[in-house]
Amino acid sequence: MAHKFEIYKDKRGEYRVRFKYNSEIMFSTEGYTSKASAENAIESIKKNGPKAPVEDNS
């Protein structure tokens, strides 16, 4: 699969989500205290991301 979400624990013990495309990290989230919160973040991105507007600040 060329793209995927990964849940991992950072050095502080918080759960984070990163999105990878062709092994390149495209973005990562803030830290969450529970794995369930990280999983909820993934579902929110999947649900709301496709409809998000593009804001060009260049």
Buried (B, 14 or more C-beta within 10 A) or exposed (E): EEEEBEBEEEEEEBBBBBBBEEEEEEEBBEBBEEEEBBBEBBEEBEEEEEEEEEEEEE
